[in-house]
């Protein structure tokens, strides 16, 4: 199975994040539309409630007006009955008893018919009122149920959106963890490579890879010139500089000393050691020299002044015919060693 690179993981995660973002946008749009529909439903319900309440109030006023008319009519009938009784009493003198009874019966029948008609009208109105109230209650229940269903749907949608956001957050954390682990692995690999390169560099330091100029001798990674002409210490230093080299700076290891002894003994050569300015031994490149008495002839350096060569003591270093170091007067001319 092919390893998945960090770039592939990042690309996959970016695509997934884009898809999740697009889905979140769609969900947010759906939630907004649902909120708008919910607001429209609530406005419609409020408008319907207002309309039904207004209609109910109008019907209530009509019913109360009809009831008032019925009460007035009953009162009029009662007054009429009283009037009829009064008239009957007054007419009893001049009319026959039979005629009065017939008139009263006819009048009572008419009043009964009118009362029955009014009662039927009142009952029908009460039935319509009851049906209107039932219809209103049913409508209210239906609207409330629909509103509850929409609210549940909205809550479910919001819950899904929260779950999706939580999943995206977990996914982002997982990606960060994977990236961190992969970065840590890459850092370990890079550190291992650096360590390997350092080891290889140390190993190749022992392998001759330089190309030396004619007359120079290759040893490990350096080129050495063992001169045949003789110069003072200062002249030798300047000559080496002109060759883009240094008057010899010796690495303090036995292999290099063995190489130098083979090339110099039994002849003396200037090396890049001096205490001429500071009184402290240092190399020609101004780096300090760490004293190792084993590399010097016995009793050296001694800064001997009875040399008859002018002022000053012995301030410059040489490799003598014995293969060890000695201090000599810097004005002495001898062969020298350059290194690059």
C-alpha positions as CSV (number, residue, x, y, z in Angstrom):
1,X,0.0,0.0,0.0
2,X,1.4,3.4,-1.0
3,X,2.2,5.8,1.8
4,X,0.0,8.9,1.9
5,X,2.2,12.0,2.0
6,X,1.4,15.1,4.1
7,X,0.5,17.0,0.9
8,X,-2.1,14.3,0.0
9,X,-3.5,14.5,3.6
10,X,-3.7,18.3,3.5
11,X,-5.4,18.2,0.1
12,X,-7.9,15.6,1.3
13,X,-8.6,17.6,4.5
14,X,-9.0,20.8,2.5
15,X,-11.5,19.1,0.1
16,X,-13.3,17.7,3.1
17,X,-13.3,21.1,4.9
18,X,-14.7,22.7,1.7
19,X,-17.4,20.1,1.4
20,X,-18.4,20.5,5.1
21,X,-18.3,24.3,4.7
22,X,-20.6,24.1,1.7
23,X,-23.0,21.7,3.6
24,X,-23.0,24.1,6.6
25,X,-23.9,27.0,4.2
26,X,-26.8,24.9,2.9
27,X,-27.9,24.0,6.4
28,X,-27.7,27.6,7.5
29,X,-29.8,28.6,4.4
30,X,-32.3,25.9,5.3
31,X,-32.5,27.1,8.9
32,X,-32.9,30.7,7.8
33,X,-35.7,29.6,5.3
34,X,-37.3,27.6,8.1
35,X,-37.2,30.6,10.4
36,X,-38.8,32.7,7.7
37,X,-41.5,30.2,7.2
38,X,-42.0,29.9,10.9
39,X,-42.3,33.7,11.1
40,X,-44.8,33.7,8.2
41,X,-46.8,30.9,9.8
42,X,-46.9,32.9,13.1
43,X,-48.0,36.0,11.3
44,X,-50.6,34.1,9.4
45,X,-51.8,32.5,12.6
46,X,-52.0,35.9,14.3
47,X,-53.9,37.3,11.4
48,X,-56.3,34.3,11.4
49,X,-56.8,34.6,15.1
50,X,-57.6,38.3,14.7
51,X,-60.0,37.6,11.9
52,X,-61.7,34.7,13.7
53,X,-62.0,36.8,16.9
54,X,-63.4,39.7,14.9
55,X,-65.9,37.4,13.2
56,X,-66.8,35.9,16.6
57,X,-67.3,39.3,18.1
58,X,-69.6,40.3,15.1
59,X,-71.6,37.1,15.5
60,X,-71.8,37.7,19.3
61,X,-73.1,41.2,18.7
62,X,-75.6,39.9,16.1
63,X,-76.7,37.2,18.6
64,X,-77.1,39.7,21.4
65,X,-79.0,42.0,19.1
66,X,-81.3,39.2,18.0
67,X,-81.8,38.1,21.7
68,X,-82.6,41.7,22.5
69,X,-85.2,41.9,19.7
70,X,-86.7,38.6,20.9
71,X,-87.0,40.0,24.4
72,X,-88.6,43.1,23.0
73,X,-90.9,41.0,20.9
74,X,-91.9,38.9,24.0
75,X,-92.5,42.0,25.9
76,X,-94.6,43.4,23.1
77,X,-96.6,40.1,23.0
78,X,-97.1,40.3,26.7
79,X,-98.2,43.9,26.4
80,X,-100.5,42.9,23.5
81,X,-102.0,40.1,25.6
82,X,-102.6,42.6,28.4
83,X,-104.2,45.0,25.9
84,X,-106.3,42.2,24.5
85,X,-107.5,41.3,27.9
86,X,-108.3,44.9,28.6
87,X,-110.1,45.3,25.3
88,X,-111.9,42.0,26.0
89,X,-113.0,43.3,29.3
90,X,-114.2,46.5,27.8
91,X,-116.0,44.7,24.9
92,X,-117.6,42.2,27.1
93,X,-120.5,44.5,27.6
94,X,-121.3,45.1,23.9
95,X,-120.1,41.8,22.3
96,X,-121.2,38.3,22.7
97,X,-119.1,36.0,24.7
98,X,-118.6,33.6,21.8
99,X,-117.1,36.3,19.6
100,X,-114.7,37.4,22.3
101,X,-113.5,33.8,22.7
102,X,-113.0,33.4,19.0
103,X,-111.0,36.6,18.8
104,X,-108.8,35.6,21.8
105,X,-108.2,32.2,20.4
106,X,-107.1,33.6,17.0
107,X,-104.9,36.1,18.6
108,X,-103.3,33.6,20.9
109,X,-102.7,31.2,18.0
110,X,-101.0,34.1,16.1
111,X,-98.9,34.9,19.1
112,X,-97.9,31.3,19.6
113,X,-96.9,30.9,15.9
114,X,-94.8,34.0,16.2
115,X,-93.1,32.9,19.4
116,X,-92.4,29.5,17.9
117,X,-90.8,31.1,14.8
118,X,-88.7,33.3,17.0
119,X,-87.6,30.3,19.2
120,X,-86.6,28.3,16.1
121,X,-84.6,31.3,14.9
122,X,-82.8,31.6,18.2
123,X,-82.0,27.9,18.3
124,X,-80.6,28.0,14.8
125,X,-78.4,30.9,15.7
126,X,-77.2,29.1,18.8
127,X,-76.3,26.1,16.7
128,X,-74.4,28.2,14.2
129,X,-72.6,29.8,17.2
130,X,-71.7,26.4,18.6
131,X,-70.5,25.2,15.1
132,X,-68.4,28.4,14.7
133,X,-66.8,27.8,18.1
134,X,-66.0,24.2,17.3
135,X,-64.5,25.1,13.9
136,X,-62.4,27.8,15.6
137,X,-61.2,25.4,18.3
138,X,-60.4,22.8,15.6
139,X,-58.5,25.4,13.6
140,X,-56.6,26.5,16.6
141,X,-55.6,22.9,17.4
142,X,-54.5,22.3,13.8
143,X,-52.4,25.4,13.7
144,X,-50.9,24.7,17.1
145,X,-50.1,21.1,16.1
146,X,-48.5,22.3,12.8
147,X,-46.5,25.0,14.7
148,X,-45.3,22.3,17.2
149,X,-44.3,20.0,14.3
150,X,-42.4,22.9,12.6
151,X,-40.7,23.7,15.9
152,X,-39.6,20.1,16.3
153,X,-38.3,20.0,12.8
154,X,-36.4,23.3,13.4
155,X,-34.9,22.0,16.6
156,X,-33.9,18.7,14.9
157,X,-32.2,20.7,12.1
158,X,-30.4,22.9,14.5
159,X,-29.2,19.8,16.5
160,X,-27.9,18.3,13.2
161,X,-26.1,21.5,12.5
162,X,-24.5,21.5,15.9
163,X,-23.5,17.8,15.5
164,X,-21.9,18.7,12.1
165,X,-20.0,21.6,13.6
166,X,-18.8,19.3,16.4
167,X,-17.7,16.7,13.9
168,X,-15.9,19.3,11.8
169,X,-14.1,20.5,15.0
170,X,-13.1,16.9,15.8
171,X,-11.9,16.4,12.3
172,X,-9.8,19.6,12.4
173,X,-8.3,18.4,15.7
174,X,-7.5,15.0,14.2
175,X,-5.9,16.6,11.2
176,X,-3.8,18.9,13.4
177,X,-2.7,15.8,15.4
178,X,-1.8,13.9,12.2
179,X,0.1,16.9,10.8
180,X,1.9,17.3,14.1
181,X,2.8,13.6,14.2
182,X,3.9,13.7,10.6
183,X,5.9,16.9,11.2
184,X,7.6,15.2,14.2
185,X,8.4,12.2,12.0
186,X,9.8,14.4,9.4
187,X,11.9,16.2,12.0
188,X,13.3,12.9,13.2
189,X,14.1,11.9,9.7
190,X,15.8,15.3,9.0
191,X,17.8,15.0,12.2
192,X,18.9,11.5,11.3
193,X,19.9,12.7,7.9
194,X,21.8,15.6,9.4
195,X,23.6,13.2,11.8
196,X,24.4,10.9,8.9
197,X,25.7,13.8,6.8
198,X,27.9,14.9,9.7
199,X,29.3,11.4,10.1
200,X,29.9,11.2,6.4
201,X,31.6,14.6,6.5
202,X,33.8,13.4,9.3
203,X,34.6,10.2,7.4
204,X,35.4,12.1,4.1
205,X,37.7,14.4,6.1
206,X,40.0,11.4,6.2
207,X,39.7,10.8,2.4
208,X,41.8,12.8,0.0
209,X,39.4,14.7,-2.3
210,X,41.4,17.9,-2.9
211,X,43.3,18.6,-6.0
212,X,46.7,20.1,-5.1
213,X,48.9,22.4,-7.2
214,X,52.1,21.1,-8.7
215,X,54.8,20.7,-6.1
216,X,52.3,20.4,-3.2
217,X,51.7,17.1,-1.4
218,X,48.1,15.9,-0.7
219,X,47.4,14.5,2.8
220,X,43.8,13.7,3.8
221,X,41.9,16.8,2.8
222,X,44.8,19.3,2.9
223,X,47.6,20.3,0.5
224,X,51.1,20.9,2.0
225,X,54.1,22.8,0.4
226,X,57.5,21.9,1.9
227,X,59.6,24.7,0.5
228,X,63.1,24.3,-0.9
229,X,63.9,28.0,-0.5
230,X,64.6,29.7,2.8
231,X,62.9,32.8,4.2
232,X,62.5,34.6,7.5
233,X,59.4,33.7,9.5
234,X,57.5,36.9,8.4
235,X,58.5,36.3,4.8
236,X,57.4,32.7,4.9
237,X,54.0,33.8,6.4
238,X,53.5,36.4,3.6
239,X,54.5,33.9,0.9
240,X,51.9,31.4,2.2
241,X,49.2,34.1,2.2
242,X,50.1,34.9,-1.4
243,X,49.4,31.2,-2.2
244,X,46.0,31.5,-0.4
245,X,47.4,29.3,2.3
246,X,48.6,29.5,5.9
247,X,52.1,29.1,7.4
248,X,51.6,25.6,8.9
249,X,48.9,25.2,11.6
250,X,49.3,21.7,13.0
251,X,46.4,19.5,14.0
252,X,47.5,17.8,17.3
253,X,47.1,14.2,16.4
254,X,49.7,11.5,16.0
255,X,49.0,10.6,12.4
256,X,49.6,14.1,11.2
257,X,52.8,14.4,13.3
258,X,54.0,11.2,11.7
259,X,53.3,12.5,8.3
260,X,55.1,15.8,9.0
261,X,58.1,14.0,10.5
262,X,58.5,11.8,7.4
263,X,58.5,15.0,5.2
264,X,60.8,17.2,7.4
265,X,63.4,15.1,9.3
266,X,66.3,15.8,9.4
267,X,65.7,19.4,8.2
268,X,64.3,22.4,10.1
269,X,61.1,24.2,8.8
270,X,59.2,27.2,9.9
271,X,55.7,26.6,11.2
272,X,52.9,29.1,11.9
273,X,53.6,29.6,15.7
274,X,54.6,32.9,17.3
275,X,54.5,34.8,20.5
276,X,56.0,37.9,19.0
277,X,53.3,40.5,19.7
278,X,51.3,39.3,22.7
279,X,53.9,37.0,24.5
280,X,51.3,34.2,24.2
281,X,51.9,31.5,21.6
282,X,49.3,31.6,18.8
283,X,49.0,30.4,15.2
284,X,49.5,32.6,12.2
285,X,45.7,32.9,11.8
286,X,45.5,34.5,15.3
287,X,43.9,31.4,16.9
288,X,45.4,30.4,20.3
289,X,47.9,27.6,20.6
290,X,47.3,25.0,23.4
291,X,50.7,24.1,24.8
292,X,51.7,20.4,24.6
293,X,55.2,20.0,25.9
294,X,55.5,16.5,24.4
295,X,55.7,18.1,21.0
296,X,58.6,20.3,22.0
297,X,62.3,19.6,22.4
298,X,63.3,19.3,26.1
299,X,63.5,22.7,27.8
300,X,61.7,24.5,25.0
301,X,60.4,27.0,24.3
302,X,63.0,29.1,26.3
303,X,63.1,32.5,24.6
304,X,66.9,32.4,24.5
305,X,68.4,35.9,24.0
306,X,72.2,35.1,23.6
307,X,71.9,34.3,20.0
308,X,73.7,37.4,18.7
309,X,71.0,37.9,16.0
310,X,69.8,41.3,17.2
311,X,67.2,42.4,19.7
312,X,64.5,40.2,21.2
313,X,64.3,36.6,22.1
314,X,63.2,33.6,20.2
315,X,59.6,34.3,19.2
316,X,58.9,32.0,16.3
317,X,58.3,28.3,16.1
318,X,60.0,25.7,13.9
319,X,60.1,21.9,13.5
320,X,63.7,20.9,14.1
321,X,65.7,18.0,12.6
322,X,64.5,15.9,15.6
323,X,60.9,16.2,14.4
324,X,59.9,18.3,17.5
325,X,59.1,22.0,18.0
326,X,61.6,24.7,19.0
327,X,61.5,28.5,19.3
328,X,64.0,30.4,17.2
329,X,64.8,34.0,16.3
330,X,62.3,35.2,13.7
331,X,65.0,36.7,11.5
332,X,66.6,33.3,10.8
333,X,66.1,32.1,7.2
334,X,65.0,28.5,6.8
335,X,62.7,26.4,4.8
336,X,59.0,26.6,5.7
337,X,55.7,24.7,5.3
338,X,52.4,26.1,3.8
339,X,49.1,24.4,4.2
340,X,45.8,24.9,2.5
